[in-house]
Amino acid sequence: MPDAPPGGGTPAVPGEGDLVRLKKLLERESHLRGEAESMSAAALRGLQQKYAELVHANAQLDLFHRVATAANAATTPAEVFMAALETISRHFACPVGHVFLPDAHDPRVFVPSDWWQLADPAKYAEFRRETMAVTVMRGRGLVGRVVESRRPEWLLDVPVEAQFQRAAAAARCGLRGALAFPVISRGGVSAVLEFFADQPREPSRRQLETFAFIGIHLGRVADLLAAEAQMKEKDAELAHQLMEIQHLATLSAHDLQEPLRMVVSYLELLQRRFSGRLDPGADEYIAFATGGALRMKGLLGDFLTYARLWAPPSRHDTVSPQEIAQQVVARSSHRIRAAGAEVTVAPDLPLVRGERAELAELLDALFDNALKFRGDAPPVIALTWERRGPQAVFTLKDNGPGIDPKFHDNLFWLFRRLHREEDRGRGLGLAKSRRIVERHGGRIWVESSPGQGTAIRFTLPLASETRREPAPGTGSSPAAPAAGPDPLKD
């Protein structure tokens, strides 16, 4: 039985107004539920659409990555285009892919290439024959439209395209949809890649954008490979010319020495036989002529030595700069003693890779310069080194008058001299040093300023990671002279 109202009496009966309000509440609830369900369905459809777009975009990104990776691994433009044909044909299941190239005589005309990707060569042989007979003008046909617009173009169904020259052959071979895009290089459109499907196909906007990016990337890779090929050709041509120049220089210097040797011999004979018997001026003239001829002979010898350094480098072995430096200084001991010089060589010079005779010439020239171009104080010369990765940096430091930085760039050129005195050399030592260091894969430079001495620094490849150990009793200081009788200090 119904509950009694508080305080007793009969239960309250809902009025007509209450029923109306209840009905409105129920209708409102139903409307809100419908809106919520509708909004959920729309949101779901939106998410599904965004997911589909994301999958499509990811597929295009994957295609670009695959084509770019294959093209980057190529070594010739032909390999670039073949890699693109294969990758794109496989990605879109296109049975036919081909490349059109500009005509060598008229870049406005594009002609078929020999670069094809055919799923079934026998099935598509007729279409290939028709294509190889086609010449494309700018703006005409699918390829011509691509050349003119410089962007991807497509045909939904090739057999019904009246302006497509190969429509009949395509229909007989079962080819329907077609797409082509340009390869953009620095000179413009350098190629057009075309692909054919076996059913009508309309590419999406994102696919067309992807093909445009692929065409730009292929053009850059092809340009880079073409530039590398040109550089190799130039390098080979320069190497050949250099060999010819080196051969000519060697022959010239050698052939000139013989007549010069005769001139010097007869001038010296005149000096011996007629010295004091002719006019006093004649003796002076003969002396001048003899001196000039001897200097010319020395220059030719230097030039011949320098020319030989342009020959192909010989095999490099493990060499000890320590031993070479000791021998060079020992040979110069008389000059060192006469100049009152102090010469030290670091006791831990490392083993390097090089040609022993050339490195001996290098150190001989550098020590000779340090002794020759000195100031008023007794020369102090030190050879040290430091490690820099796989190379050793050697430094030959002296306390000479120093060199103004404005002359640094000229020091290592052939026959460039800062001093014009006749007894100060012929300007070959540092030029020869530079050539020797460069032949060993290193570089050489100078650090100097007036009144601060000069440091000649050069790099050579280390033979290994193991340094040459100092001899017993030599100590560990890099510039310390050896103990006991030492030919390095006089």
Rosetta blueprint (number, residue, H / E / L):
1 M L
2 P L
3 D L
4 A L
5 P L
6 P L
7 G L
8 G L
9 G L
10 T L
11 P L
12 A L
13 V L
14 P L
15 G L
16 E H
17 G H
18 D H
19 L H
20 V H
21 R H
22 L H
23 K H
24 K H
25 L H
26 L H
27 E H
28 R H
29 E H
30 S H
31 H H
32 L H
33 R H
34 G H
35 E H
36 A H
37 E H
38 S H
39 M H
40 S H
41 A H
42 A H
43 A H
44 L H
45 R H
46 G H
47 L H
48 Q H
49 Q H
50 K H
51 Y H
52 A H
53 E H
54 L H
55 V H
56 H H
57 A H
58 N H
59 A H
60 Q H
61 L H
62 D H
63 L H
64 F H
65 H H
66 R H
67 V H
68 A H
69 T H
70 A H
71 A H
72 N H
73 A L
74 A L
75 T L
76 T L
77 P H
78 A H
79 E H
80 V H
81 F H
82 M H
83 A H
84 A H
85 L H
86 E H
87 T H
88 I H
89 S H
90 R H
91 H H
92 F H
93 A L
94 C L
95 P L
96 V E
97 G E
98 H E
99 V E
100 F E
101 L E
102 P E
103 D L
104 A L
105 H L
106 D L
107 P L
108 R L
109 V E
110 F E
111 V E
112 P E
113 S E
114 D E
115 W E
116 W E
117 Q E
118 L E
119 A L
120 D L
121 P L
122 A L
123 K L
124 Y L
125 A H
126 E H
127 F H
128 R H
129 R H
130 E H
131 T H
132 M H
133 A L
134 V L
135 T L
136 V E
137 M E
138 R L
139 G L
140 R L
141 G H
142 L H
143 V H
144 G H
145 R H
146 V H
147 V H
148 E H
149 S H
150 R L
151 R L
152 P L
153 E E
154 W E
155 L E
156 L L
157 D L
158 V H
159 P H
160 V H
161 E L
162 A L
163 Q L
164 F L
165 Q L
166 R L
167 A H
168 A H
169 A H
170 A H
171 A H
172 R H
173 C L
174 G L
175 L L
176 R L
177 G L
178 A E
179 L E
180 A E
181 F E
182 P E
183 V E
184 I E
185 S E
186 R L
187 G L
188 G E
189 V E
190 S E
191 A E
192 V E
193 L E
194 E E
195 F E
196 F E
197 A L
198 D L
199 Q L
200 P L
201 R L
202 E L
203 P L
204 S L
205 R H
206 R H
207 Q H
208 L H
209 E H
210 T H
211 F H
212 A H
213 F H
214 I H
215 G H
216 I H
217 H H
218 L H
219 G H
220 R H
221 V H
222 A H
223 D H
224 L H
225 L H
226 A H
227 A H
228 E H
229 A H
230 Q H
231 M H
232 K H
233 E H
234 K H
235 D H
236 A H
237 E H
238 L H
239 A H
240 H H
241 Q H
242 L H
243 M H
244 E H
245 I H
246 Q H
247 H H
248 L H
249 A H
250 T H
251 L H
252 S H
253 A H
254 H H
255 D H
256 L H
257 Q H
258 E H
259 P H
260 L H
261 R H
262 M H
263 V H
264 V H
265 S H
266 Y H
267 L H
268 E H
269 L H
270 L H
271 Q H
272 R H
273 R H
274 F H
275 S L
276 G L
277 R L
278 L L
279 D L
280 P H
281 G H
282 A H
283 D H
284 E H
285 Y H
286 I H
287 A H
288 F H
289 A H
290 T H
291 G H
292 G H
293 A H
294 L H
295 R H
296 M H
297 K H
298 G H
299 L H
300 L H
301 G H
302 D H
303 F H
304 L H
305 T H
306 Y H
307 A H
308 R H
309 L L
310 W L
311 A L
312 P L
313 P L
314 S L
315 R L
316 H L
317 D E
318 T E
319 V E
320 S L
321 P H
322 Q H
323 E H
324 I H
325 A H
326 Q H
327 Q H
328 V H
329 V H
330 A H
331 R H
332 S L
333 S H
334 H H
335 R H
336 I H
337 R H
338 A H
339 A H
340 G L
341 A L
342 E E
343 V E
344 T E
345 V E
346 A L
347 P L
348 D L
349 L L
350 P L
351 L L
352 V E
353 R E
354 G E
355 E L
356 R H
357 A H
358 E H
359 L H
360 A H
361 E H
362 L H
363 L H
364 D H
365 A H
366 L H
367 F H
368 D H
369 N H
370 A H
371 L H
372 K H
373 F L
374 R L
375 G L
376 D L
377 A L
378 P L
379 P L
380 V E
381 I E
382 A E
383 L E
384 T E
385 W E
386 E E
387 R E
388 R E
389 G L
390 P L
391 Q E
392 A E
393 V E
394 F E
395 T E
396 L E
397 K E
398 D E
399 N L
400 G L
401 P L
402 G L
403 I L
404 D L
405 P H
406 K H
407 F H
408 H H
409 D H
410 N H
411 L L
412 F L
413 W L
414 L L
415 F L
416 R L
417 R L
418 L L
419 H L
420 R L
421 E L
422 E H
423 D H
424 R H
425 G L
426 R L
427 G L
428 L L
429 G H
430 L H
431 A H
432 K H
433 S H
434 R H
435 R H
436 I H
437 V H
438 E H
439 R H
440 H L
441 G L
442 G L
443 R L
444 I E
445 W E
446 V E
447 E E
448 S E
449 S L
450 P L
451 G L
452 Q L
453 G L
454 T E
455 A E
456 I E
457 R E
458 F E
459 T E
460 L E
461 P E
462 L E
463 A L
464 S L
465 E L
466 T L
467 R L
468 R L
469 E L
470 P L
471 A L
472 P L
473 G L
474 T L
475 G L
476 S L
477 S L
478 P L
479 A L
480 A L
481 P L
482 A L
483 A L
484 G L
485 P L
486 D L
487 P L
488 L L
489 K E
490 D L
